[in-house]
């Protein structure tokens, strides 16, 4: 699995500012789009693998905030 350096930039505190909440909303919206890609991808294992990894990364981000 590729390293995703953006995971290192997550806030460690529970203080949420407008930027954090906006990024969280964007991650949640993106996760729905990625789920759709996963559901529709049947013949491209590379794309499916990347979409699954991205979905997992987004889930990690969402669960940390």
N, C-alpha and C positions, 0 to 999 in steps of 0.2 A: 504494500500500500504506500502511495506517495505521501510525503510529509506535507502537511497543510499549515504553513507558517502563520496564517491569519488566526489560527486557534490560540496562538500565544498572546494575542492582543486583547483577549477578553478581559473585562473588568473583574477584579478579584473581590470587590466589595459589593454590598447590596444597594449601594447608592445608584439610583437610576436618574440620569438626566435625559433631556430631550433627544440627544444624539443616540444614546444607548437604546431608548425605547423605539426610536425610528429604525435603527439597525435591526432590532429584534423583530419588528413588524416586517421588514424587508426579508429577513431570514425565513419567517413563517410563510410569507407569500411565495418565496422561492422554493420552499420545500414542497408546496402543493404543485408547482410547475414541474419539479423534478419527479414527483410521484407519477404525474401524467406521462412523462417521458419514459419512466420505468415500465409502466403498464402498456405503453404502445411499442416498446422496443422488443422485437422478437428475433431479428435476424442480424444484429450487430452486437456481438459479445463485448467488443471494446467499449462501445458507447454505453451499453448496459452496465458494465463494470464501473465505468467512470461515474455514471449517474448514481449507482448504489453507494459508491464512496462519498460522493457529494452529499447525498441524502443523509448518510451517517454523520458527516461533518456538521451539517446544518442542525441535526438533532443534538449533537454535543453542545453546540453554541446555545441553542434554545434552552437546554437543560441547565446550563451554567448561569443563566441570567435570572 
